[in-house]
Every structure is written in C-alpha cells, then in structure tokens.
Amino acid sequence: MSKSKNKISTCYTSMECNSCKIIKKRKFIDDDYVFSTPENCSECDGKMLITKIFGVTMD
Ligand SMILES: [Zn+2]
C-alpha cells in the first residue's frame, strides 16, 4: 500500500531591528527579499531588516 506524500511548504521571513536588535518572524510575502527594510520596528523607531527567508516543510 502506498500513500502519496502531500508536503506543504511555507515560507517565513526573519527580520531584525537595526536599533534594538529585536528579532521578528512572520509569513513571507511577495515583496520580501533579504536586506530590504519593509517595516519599522514595533519597539523603537528603528528599521526592520530582513536577514533570512526560509521555508518550513510539514508532512
Ligand atoms: Zn527596534
């Protein structure tokens, strides 16, 4: 008996504030790319720098 594997891959974006160094993760959106600064920090007036985009695969 064989089961077809149904893997779901979700991309996440990891970003770090360039002032207070807080690290935040959220789901990847199309405009994200590494070293861009799409948002301001929620803790201070710094910019959130995207440091990593990664995929998570779930069975
Ligand atoms: Zn900050």
N, CA, C, O and the ligand as a Tripos MOL2 file, in Angstrom:
@<TRIPOS>MOLECULE
protein
  237   235    60     0     0
PROTEIN
NO_CHARGES

@<TRIPOS>ATOM
      1 N           0.8400   -1.2120    0.0000 N.3       1 MET1
      2 CA          0.0000    0.0000    0.0000 C.3       1 MET1
      3 C           0.8680    1.2520    0.0000 C.2       1 MET1
      4 O           1.7830    1.3920    0.8120 O.2       1 MET1
      5 N           0.5780    2.1230   -0.8890 N.am      2 SER2
      6 CA          1.3950    3.3290   -0.9290 C.3       2 SER2
      7 C           0.5610    4.5890   -0.7280 C.2       2 SER2
      8 O          -0.5210    4.7500   -1.2930 O.2       2 SER2
      9 N           1.0980    5.4560    0.0820 N.am      3 LYS3
     10 CA          0.4290    6.7410    0.2990 C.3       3 LYS3
     11 C           1.1430    7.8180   -0.5040 C.2       3 LYS3
     12 O           2.3720    7.8460   -0.5660 O.2       3 LYS3
     13 N           0.3930    8.6710   -1.0940 N.am      4 SER4
     14 CA          1.0340    9.7910   -1.7740 C.3       4 SER4
     15 C           1.4150   10.8460   -0.7370 C.2       4 SER4
     16 O           0.6140   11.2140    0.1230 O.2       4 SER4
     17 N           2.6250   11.3100   -0.8350 N.am      5 LYS5
     18 CA          3.0790   12.3130    0.1200 C.3       5 LYS5
     19 C           2.5700   13.6920   -0.2700 C.2       5 LYS5
     20 O           2.6720   14.1280   -1.4170 O.2       5 LYS5
     21 N           2.0380   14.3320    0.7000 N.am      6 ASN6
     22 CA          1.4590   15.6560    0.4640 C.3       6 ASN6
     23 C           2.1610   16.6650    1.3580 C.2       6 ASN6
     24 O           1.7010   16.9710    2.4580 O.2       6 ASN6
     25 N           3.2540   17.1620    0.8760 N.am      7 LYS7
     26 CA          4.0340   18.0930    1.6940 C.3       7 LYS7
     27 C           3.6500   19.5350    1.4180 C.2       7 LYS7
     28 O           3.5060   19.9680    0.2750 O.2       7 LYS7
     29 N           3.4950   20.2430    2.4940 N.am      8 ILE8
     30 CA          3.1800   21.6660    2.3680 C.3       8 ILE8
     31 C           4.4000   22.4580    2.8120 C.2       8 ILE8
     32 O           4.9250   22.2540    3.9070 O.2       8 ILE8
     33 N           4.8290   23.3360    1.9740 N.am      9 SER9
     34 CA          5.9720   24.1680    2.3210 C.3       9 SER9
     35 C           5.5250   25.6160    2.5070 C.2       9 SER9
     36 O           4.8870   26.2030    1.6340 O.2       9 SER9
     37 N           5.8690   26.1660    3.6440 N.am     10 THR10
     38 CA          5.5120   27.5460    3.9240 C.3      10 THR10
     39 C           6.7810   28.3620    4.0960 C.2      10 THR10
     40 O           7.7150   27.9430    4.7800 O.2      10 THR10
     41 N           6.8050   29.5230    3.4730 N.am     11 CYS11
     42 CA          7.9780   30.3810    3.6030 C.3      11 CYS11
     43 C           7.7750   31.4120    4.7040 C.2      11 CYS11
     44 O           6.7010   31.9960    4.8440 O.2      11 CYS11
     45 N           8.8210   31.6200    5.4710 N.am     12 TYR12
     46 CA          8.8050   32.6220    6.5290 C.3      12 TYR12
     47 C           9.9180   33.6430    6.3180 C.2      12 TYR12
     48 O          10.9390   33.3620    5.6910 O.2      12 TYR12
     49 N           9.6950   34.8000    6.8460 N.am     13 THR13
     50 CA         10.6830   35.8710    6.7740 C.3      13 THR13
     51 C          11.1470   36.1960    8.1800 C.2      13 THR13
     52 O          10.3350   36.4220    9.0770 O.2      13 THR13
     53 N          12.4480   36.2180    8.3660 N.am     14 SER14
     54 CA         13.0170   36.5810    9.6530 C.3      14 SER14
     55 C          13.6600   37.9570    9.5310 C.2      14 SER14
     56 O          14.4670   38.1920    8.6310 O.2      14 SER14
     57 N          13.3040   38.8640   10.4370 N.am     15 MET15
     58 CA         13.8540   40.2100   10.3490 C.3      15 MET15
     59 C          14.3460   40.7070   11.7010 C.2      15 MET15
     60 O          13.8470   40.3020   12.7510 O.2      15 MET15
     61 N          15.3200   41.5790   11.6510 N.am     16 GLU16
     62 CA         15.9580   42.0740   12.8650 C.3      16 GLU16
     63 C          15.9790   43.5950   12.8410 C.2      16 GLU16
     64 O          16.2670   44.2090   11.8140 O.2      16 GLU16
     65 N          15.6690   44.1980   13.9950 N.am     17 CYS17
     66 CA         15.7110   45.6520   14.0910 C.3      17 CYS17
     67 C          17.1620   46.1170   14.1190 C.2      17 CYS17
     68 O          17.9890   45.5470   14.8310 O.2      17 CYS17
     69 N          17.4620   47.1360   13.3540 N.am     18 ASN18
     70 CA         18.8510   47.6010   13.3280 C.3      18 ASN18
     71 C          19.1860   48.5140   14.5100 C.2      18 ASN18
     72 O          20.3360   48.9280   14.6600 O.2      18 ASN18
     73 N          18.2000   48.8310   15.3480 N.am     19 SER19
     74 CA         18.4790   49.6310   16.5420 C.3      19 SER19
     75 C          18.4710   48.7900   17.8110 C.2      19 SER19
     76 O          19.4770   48.7250   18.5180 O.2      19 SER19
     77 N          17.3370   48.1410   18.1080 N.am     20 CYS20
     78 CA         17.2400   47.4100   19.3720 C.3      20 CYS20
     79 C          17.4890   45.9120   19.2140 C.2      20 CYS20
     80 O          17.5020   45.1780   20.2020 O.2      20 CYS20
     81 N          17.6870   45.4580   17.9830 N.am     21 LYS21
     82 CA         18.0780   44.0740   17.6920 C.3      21 LYS21
     83 C          17.0110   43.0340   17.9940 C.2      21 LYS21
     84 O          17.2970   41.8400   18.0940 O.2      21 LYS21
     85 N          15.7890   43.4990   18.1350 N.am     22 ILE22
     86 CA         14.7050   42.5320   18.3160 C.3      22 ILE22
     87 C          14.5570   41.7250   17.0340 C.2      22 ILE22
     88 O          14.7320   42.2510   15.9350 O.2      22 ILE22
     89 N          14.2320   40.4370   17.1820 N.am     23 ILE23
     90 CA         14.0600   39.5750   16.0110 C.3      23 ILE23
     91 C          12.5980   39.1590   15.9050 C.2      23 ILE23
     92 O          11.9720   38.7640   16.8890 O.2      23 ILE23
     93 N          12.0790   39.2560   14.7080 N.am     24 LYS24
     94 CA         10.6760   39.0000   14.4670 C.3      24 LYS24
     95 C          10.5380   38.0650   13.2790 C.2      24 LYS24
     96 O          11.3050   38.1510   12.3210 O.2      24 LYS24
     97 N           9.5720   37.1840   13.3430 N.am     25 LYS25
     98 CA          9.3010   36.2950   12.2070 C.3      25 LYS25
     99 C           7.8560   36.4490   11.8020 C.2      25 LYS25
    100 O           6.9620   36.6100   12.6330 O.2      25 LYS25
    101 N           7.6570   36.3940   10.5040 N.am     26 ARG26
    102 CA          6.2810   36.3850   10.0100 C.3      26 ARG26
    103 C           6.2580   35.6400    8.6900 C.2      26 ARG26
    104 O           7.2990   35.3010    8.1280 O.2      26 ARG26
    105 N           5.0580   35.3930    8.2090 N.am     27 LYS27
    106 CA          4.9500   34.7000    6.9340 C.3      27 LYS27
    107 C           5.5050   35.5580    5.8020 C.2      27 LYS27
    108 O           5.3360   36.7760    5.7630 O.2      27 LYS27
    109 N           6.1650   34.8760    4.8970 N.am     28 PHE28
    110 CA          6.7470   35.5360    3.7420 C.3      28 PHE28
    111 C           5.6600   36.1360    2.8530 C.2      28 PHE28
    112 O           4.6390   35.5000    2.5920 O.2      28 PHE28
    113 N           5.8830   37.3380    2.4020 N.am     29 ILE29
    114 CA          5.0180   37.9110    1.3690 C.3      29 ILE29
    115 C           5.8720   38.2440    0.1480 C.2      29 ILE29
    116 O           7.0950   38.3510    0.2390 O.2      29 ILE29
    117 N           5.2180   38.4020   -0.9770 N.am     30 ASP30
    118 CA          5.9100   38.5100   -2.2630 C.3      30 ASP30
    119 C           6.9870   39.5880   -2.3540 C.2      30 ASP30
    120 O           7.9880   39.4120   -3.0490 O.2      30 ASP30
    121 N           6.7850   40.6820   -1.6660 N.am     31 ASP31
    122 CA          7.7380   41.7830   -1.7910 C.3      31 ASP31
    123 C           8.9890   41.6280   -0.9230 C.2      31 ASP31
    124 O           9.9050   42.4490   -0.9870 O.2      31 ASP31
    125 N           9.0170   40.5760   -0.1180 N.am     32 ASP32
    126 CA         10.1590   40.3940    0.7860 C.3      32 ASP32
    127 C          11.4010   39.9200    0.0540 C.2      32 ASP32
    128 O          11.3420   39.0210   -0.7840 O.2      32 ASP32
    129 N          12.5180   40.5350    0.3800 N.am     33 TYR33
    130 CA         13.7960   39.9850   -0.0550 C.3      33 TYR33
    131 C          14.8560   40.3540    0.9730 C.2      33 TYR33
    132 O          14.7260   41.3470    1.6900 O.2      33 TYR33
    133 N          15.9150   39.5360    1.0350 N.am     34 VAL34
    134 CA         16.9340   39.6950    2.0640 C.3      34 VAL34
    135 C          17.6070   41.0650    1.9440 C.2      34 VAL34
    136 O          17.9410   41.5180    0.8490 O.2      34 VAL34
    137 N          17.7920   41.6970    3.0780 N.am     35 PHE35
    138 CA         18.4170   43.0170    3.2400 C.3      35 PHE35
    139 C          17.5120   44.1900    2.8470 C.2      35 PHE35
    140 O          17.9700   45.3290    2.7480 O.2      35 PHE35
    141 N          16.2380   43.9070    2.6270 N.am     36 SER36
    142 CA         15.3160   45.0260    2.4690 C.3      36 SER36
    143 C          14.7590   45.3980    3.8510 C.2      36 SER36
    144 O          14.8640   44.6180    4.7970 O.2      36 SER36
    145 N          14.1800   46.5690    3.9540 N.am     37 THR37
    146 CA         13.6480   47.0470    5.2300 C.3      37 THR37
    147 C          12.1780   47.4570    5.0520 C.2      37 THR37
    148 O          11.8600   48.6430    4.9730 O.2      37 THR37
    149 N          11.2870   46.4520    4.9910 N.am     38 PRO38
    150 CA          9.8930   46.7460    4.6520 C.3      38 PRO38
    151 C           9.0750   47.3710    5.7720 C.2      38 PRO38
    152 O           8.0430   47.9870    5.5040 O.2      38 PRO38
    153 N           9.5130   47.2280    7.0300 N.am     39 GLU39
    154 CA          8.6940   47.7440    8.1330 C.3      39 GLU39
    155 C           9.5560   48.4610    9.1560 C.2      39 GLU39
    156 O          10.7760   48.3080    9.2120 O.2      39 GLU39
    157 N           8.8640   49.2500    9.9590 N.am     40 ASN40
    158 CA          9.5170   49.8340   11.1180 C.3      40 ASN40
    159 C           9.3200   48.9250   12.3240 C.2      40 ASN40
    160 O           8.3620   48.1550   12.4030 O.2      40 ASN40
    161 N          10.2490   49.0400   13.2500 N.am     41 CYS41
    162 CA         10.2010   48.2530   14.4760 C.3      41 CYS41
    163 C           8.9980   48.6690   15.3220 C.2      41 CYS41
    164 O           8.6330   49.8440   15.3800 O.2      41 CYS41
    165 N           8.3900   47.6690   15.9800 N.am     42 SER42
    166 CA          7.2640   47.9800   16.8560 C.3      42 SER42
    167 C           7.7280   48.4190   18.2420 C.2      42 SER42
    168 O           6.9270   48.9300   19.0240 O.2      42 SER42
    169 N           9.0000   48.2300   18.5540 N.am     43 GLU43
    170 CA          9.5410   48.5510   19.8730 C.3      43 GLU43
    171 C          10.2600   49.8930   19.9110 C.2      43 GLU43
    172 O          10.3340   50.5310   20.9620 O.2      43 GLU43
    173 N          10.7780   50.3130   18.7950 N.am     44 CYS44
    174 CA         11.5190   51.5730   18.7510 C.3      44 CYS44
    175 C          11.3030   52.1950   17.3670 C.2      44 CYS44
    176 O          10.4360   51.7370   16.6220 O.2      44 CYS44
    177 N          12.0520   53.1980   17.0190 N.am     45 ASP45
    178 CA         11.8760   53.8310   15.7120 C.3      45 ASP45
    179 C          12.7960   53.2720   14.6450 C.2      45 ASP45
    180 O          12.9390   53.8470   13.5660 O.2      45 ASP45
    181 N          13.4200   52.1410   14.9580 N.am     46 GLY46
    182 CA         14.3670   51.5540   14.0240 C.3      46 GLY46
    183 C          13.6980   50.8920   12.8390 C.2      46 GLY46
    184 O          12.4750   50.7630   12.7870 O.2      46 GLY46
    185 N          14.5150   50.4750   11.8910 N.am     47 LYS47
    186 CA         14.0220   49.7550   10.7170 C.3      47 LYS47
    187 C          14.2290   48.2650   10.9240 C.2      47 LYS47
    188 O          15.2350   47.8250   11.4810 O.2      47 LYS47
    189 N          13.2430   47.4960   10.4580 N.am     48 MET48
    190 CA         13.3810   46.0470   10.4870 C.3      48 MET48
    191 C          14.0700   45.5950    9.2070 C.2      48 MET48
    192 O          13.5700   45.8160    8.1040 O.2      48 MET48
    193 N          15.2230   44.9600    9.3710 N.am     49 LEU49
    194 CA         15.9940   44.4750    8.2270 C.3      49 LEU49
    195 C          15.7450   42.9790    8.0590 C.2      49 LEU49
    196 O          15.8800   42.2080    9.0090 O.2      49 LEU49
    197 N          15.3810   42.5810    6.8490 N.am     50 ILE50
    198 CA         15.1860   41.1510    6.5940 C.3      50 ILE50
    199 C          16.5400   40.4590    6.5320 C.2      50 ILE50
    200 O          17.3850   40.7920    5.7010 O.2      50 ILE50
    201 N          16.7340   39.4890    7.4240 N.am     51 THR51
    202 CA         18.0210   38.8050    7.4890 C.3      51 THR51
    203 C          17.9640   37.4210    6.8610 C.2      51 THR51
    204 O          18.9850   36.8760    6.4420 O.2      51 THR51
    205 N          16.7570   36.8540    6.8000 N.am     52 LYS52
    206 CA         16.6600   35.4760    6.3250 C.3      52 LYS52
    207 C          15.2590   35.1920    5.8140 C.2      52 LYS52
    208 O          14.2650   35.6500    6.3770 O.2      52 LYS52
    209 N          15.2040   34.4280    4.7370 N.am     53 ILE53
    210 CA         13.9280   33.9060    4.2530 C.3      53 ILE53
    211 C          14.0900   32.3960    4.1610 C.2      53 ILE53
    212 O          15.0090   31.8950    3.5140 O.2      53 ILE53
    213 N          13.1860   31.6810    4.8140 N.am     54 PHE54
    214 CA         13.3600   30.2360    4.8770 C.3      54 PHE54
    215 C          12.0280   29.5210    4.7230 C.2      54 PHE54
    216 O          10.9680   30.0820    4.9980 O.2      54 PHE54
    217 N          12.1020   28.2890    4.2830 N.am     55 GLY55
    218 CA         10.8990   27.5060    4.1020 C.3      55 GLY55
    219 C          10.7820   26.4190    5.1500 C.2      55 GLY55
    220 O          11.7820   25.8230    5.5490 O.2      55 GLY55
    221 N           9.5560   26.1590    5.5980 N.am     56 VAL56
    222 CA          9.3000   25.0970    6.5420 C.3      56 VAL56
    223 C           8.4010   24.0820    5.8560 C.2      56 VAL56
    224 O           7.3370   24.4240    5.3420 O.2      56 VAL56
    225 N           8.8400   22.8310    5.8540 N.am     57 THR57
    226 CA          8.0560   21.7810    5.2070 C.3      57 THR57
    227 C           7.3690   20.9190    6.2570 C.2      57 THR57
    228 O           7.9950   20.4320    7.1990 O.2      57 THR57
    229 N           6.0920   20.7490    6.0720 N.am     58 MET58
    230 CA          5.3260   19.9300    7.0110 C.3      58 MET58
    231 C           4.7410   18.7340    6.2950 C.2      58 MET58
    232 O           4.2750   18.8580    5.1620 O.2      58 MET58
    233 N           4.7560   17.5860    6.9300 N.am     59 ASP59
    234 CA          4.1540   16.3880    6.3350 C.3      59 ASP59
    235 C           2.6500   16.3870    6.5280 C.2      59 ASP59
    236 O           1.9730   15.4560    6.0920 O.2      59 ASP59
    237 ZN         13.7490   48.2910   17.4530 Zn       60 ZN60
@<TRIPOS>BOND
     1     1     2 1
     2     2     3 1
     3     3     4 2
     4     3     5 am
     5     5     6 1
     6     6     7 1
     7     7     8 2
     8     7     9 am
     9     9    10 1
    10    10    11 1
    11    11    12 2
    12    11    13 am
    13    13    14 1
    14    14    15 1
    15    15    16 2
    16    15    17 am
    17    17    18 1
    18    18    19 1
    19    19    20 2
    20    19    21 am
    21    21    22 1
    22    22    23 1
    23    23    24 2
    24    23    25 am
    25    25    26 1
    26    26    27 1
    27    27    28 2
    28    27    29 am
    29    29    30 1
    30    30    31 1
    31    31    32 2
    32    31    33 am
    33    33    34 1
    34    34    35 1
    35    35    36 2
    36    35    37 am
    37    37    38 1
    38    38    39 1
    39    39    40 2
    40    39    41 am
    41    41    42 1
    42    42    43 1
    43    43    44 2
    44    43    45 am
    45    45    46 1
    46    46    47 1
    47    47    48 2
    48    47    49 am
    49    49    50 1
    50    50    51 1
    51    51    52 2
    52    51    53 am
    53    53    54 1
    54    54    55 1
    55    55    56 2
    56    55    57 am
    57    57    58 1
    58    58    59 1
    59    59    60 2
    60    59    61 am
    61    61    62 1
    62    62    63 1
    63    63    64 2
    64    63    65 am
    65    65    66 1
    66    66    67 1
    67    67    68 2
    68    67    69 am
    69    69    70 1
    70    70    71 1
    71    71    72 2
    72    71    73 am
    73    73    74 1
    74    74    75 1
    75    75    76 2
    76    75    77 am
    77    77    78 1
    78    78    79 1
    79    79    80 2
    80    79    81 am
    81    81    82 1
    82    82    83 1
    83    83    84 2
    84    83    85 am
    85    85    86 1
    86    86    87 1
    87    87    88 2
    88    87    89 am
    89    89    90 1
    90    90    91 1
    91    91    92 2
    92    91    93 am
    93    93    94 1
    94    94    95 1
    95    95    96 2
    96    95    97 am
    97    97    98 1
    98    98    99 1
    99    99   100 2
   100    99   101 am
   101   101   102 1
   102   102   103 1
   103   103   104 2
   104   103   105 am
   105   105   106 1
   106   106   107 1
   107   107   108 2
   108   107   109 am
   109   109   110 1
   110   110   111 1
   111   111   112 2
   112   111   113 am
   113   113   114 1
   114   114   115 1
   115   115   116 2
   116   115   117 am
   117   117   118 1
   118   118   119 1
   119   119   120 2
   120   119   121 am
   121   121   122 1
   122   122   123 1
   123   123   124 2
   124   123   125 am
   125   125   126 1
   126   126   127 1
   127   127   128 2
   128   127   129 am
   129   129   130 1
   130   130   131 1
   131   131   132 2
   132   131   133 am
   133   133   134 1
   134   134   135 1
   135   135   136 2
   136   135   137 am
   137   137   138 1
   138   138   139 1
   139   139   140 2
   140   139   141 am
   141   141   142 1
   142   142   143 1
   143   143   144 2
   144   143   145 am
   145   145   146 1
   146   146   147 1
   147   147   148 2
   148   147   149 am
   149   149   150 1
   150   150   151 1
   151   151   152 2
   152   151   153 am
   153   153   154 1
   154   154   155 1
   155   155   156 2
   156   155   157 am
   157   157   158 1
   158   158   159 1
   159   159   160 2
   160   159   161 am
   161   161   162 1
   162   162   163 1
   163   163   164 2
   164   163   165 am
   165   165   166 1
   166   166   167 1
   167   167   168 2
   168   167   169 am
   169   169   170 1
   170   170   171 1
   171   171   172 2
   172   171   173 am
   173   173   174 1
   174   174   175 1
   175   175   176 2
   176   175   177 am
   177   177   178 1
   178   178   179 1
   179   179   180 2
   180   179   181 am
   181   181   182 1
   182   182   183 1
   183   183   184 2
   184   183   185 am
   185   185   186 1
   186   186   187 1
   187   187   188 2
   188   187   189 am
   189   189   190 1
   190   190   191 1
   191   191   192 2
   192   191   193 am
   193   193   194 1
   194   194   195 1
   195   195   196 2
   196   195   197 am
   197   197   198 1
   198   198   199 1
   199   199   200 2
   200   199   201 am
   201   201   202 1
   202   202   203 1
   203   203   204 2
   204   203   205 am
   205   205   206 1
   206   206   207 1
   207   207   208 2
   208   207   209 am
   209   209   210 1
   210   210   211 1
   211   211   212 2
   212   211   213 am
   213   213   214 1
   214   214   215 1
   215   215   216 2
   216   215   217 am
   217   217   218 1
   218   218   219 1
   219   219   220 2
   220   219   221 am
   221   221   222 1
   222   222   223 1
   223   223   224 2
   224   223   225 am
   225   225   226 1
   226   226   227 1
   227   227   228 2
   228   227   229 am
   229   229   230 1
   230   230   231 1
   231   231   232 2
   232   231   233 am
   233   233   234 1
   234   234   235 1
   235   235   236 2
@<TRIPOS>SUBSTRUCTURE
     1 MET1         2 RESIDUE 1 A MET
     2 SER2         6 RESIDUE 1 A SER
     3 LYS3        10 RESIDUE 1 A LYS
     4 SER4        14 RESIDUE 1 A SER
     5 LYS5        18 RESIDUE 1 A LYS
     6 ASN6        22 RESIDUE 1 A ASN
     7 LYS7        26 RESIDUE 1 A LYS
     8 ILE8        30 RESIDUE 1 A ILE
     9 SER9        34 RESIDUE 1 A SER
    10 THR10       38 RESIDUE 1 A THR
    11 CYS11       42 RESIDUE 1 A CYS
    12 TYR12       46 RESIDUE 1 A TYR
    13 THR13       50 RESIDUE 1 A THR
    14 SER14       54 RESIDUE 1 A SER
    15 MET15       58 RESIDUE 1 A MET
    16 GLU16       62 RESIDUE 1 A GLU
    17 CYS17       66 RESIDUE 1 A CYS
    18 ASN18       70 RESIDUE 1 A ASN
    19 SER19       74 RESIDUE 1 A SER
    20 CYS20       78 RESIDUE 1 A CYS
    21 LYS21       82 RESIDUE 1 A LYS
    22 ILE22       86 RESIDUE 1 A ILE
    23 ILE23       90 RESIDUE 1 A ILE
    24 LYS24       94 RESIDUE 1 A LYS
    25 LYS25       98 RESIDUE 1 A LYS
    26 ARG26      102 RESIDUE 1 A ARG
    27 LYS27      106 RESIDUE 1 A LYS
    28 PHE28      110 RESIDUE 1 A PHE
    29 ILE29      114 RESIDUE 1 A ILE
    30 ASP30      118 RESIDUE 1 A ASP
    31 ASP31      122 RESIDUE 1 A ASP
    32 ASP32      126 RESIDUE 1 A ASP
    33 TYR33      130 RESIDUE 1 A TYR
    34 VAL34      134 RESIDUE 1 A VAL
    35 PHE35      138 RESIDUE 1 A PHE
    36 SER36      142 RESIDUE 1 A SER
    37 THR37      146 RESIDUE 1 A THR
    38 PRO38      150 RESIDUE 1 A PRO
    39 GLU39      154 RESIDUE 1 A GLU
    40 ASN40      158 RESIDUE 1 A ASN
    41 CYS41      162 RESIDUE 1 A CYS
    42 SER42      166 RESIDUE 1 A SER
    43 GLU43      170 RESIDUE 1 A GLU
    44 CYS44      174 RESIDUE 1 A CYS
    45 ASP45      178 RESIDUE 1 A ASP
    46 GLY46      182 RESIDUE 1 A GLY
    47 LYS47      186 RESIDUE 1 A LYS
    48 MET48      190 RESIDUE 1 A MET
    49 LEU49      194 RESIDUE 1 A LEU
    50 ILE50      198 RESIDUE 1 A ILE
    51 THR51      202 RESIDUE 1 A THR
    52 LYS52      206 RESIDUE 1 A LYS
    53 ILE53      210 RESIDUE 1 A ILE
    54 PHE54      214 RESIDUE 1 A PHE
    55 GLY55      218 RESIDUE 1 A GLY
    56 VAL56      222 RESIDUE 1 A VAL
    57 THR57      226 RESIDUE 1 A THR
    58 MET58      230 RESIDUE 1 A MET
    59 ASP59      234 RESIDUE 1 A ASP
    60 ZN60       237 GROUP 0 **** ****
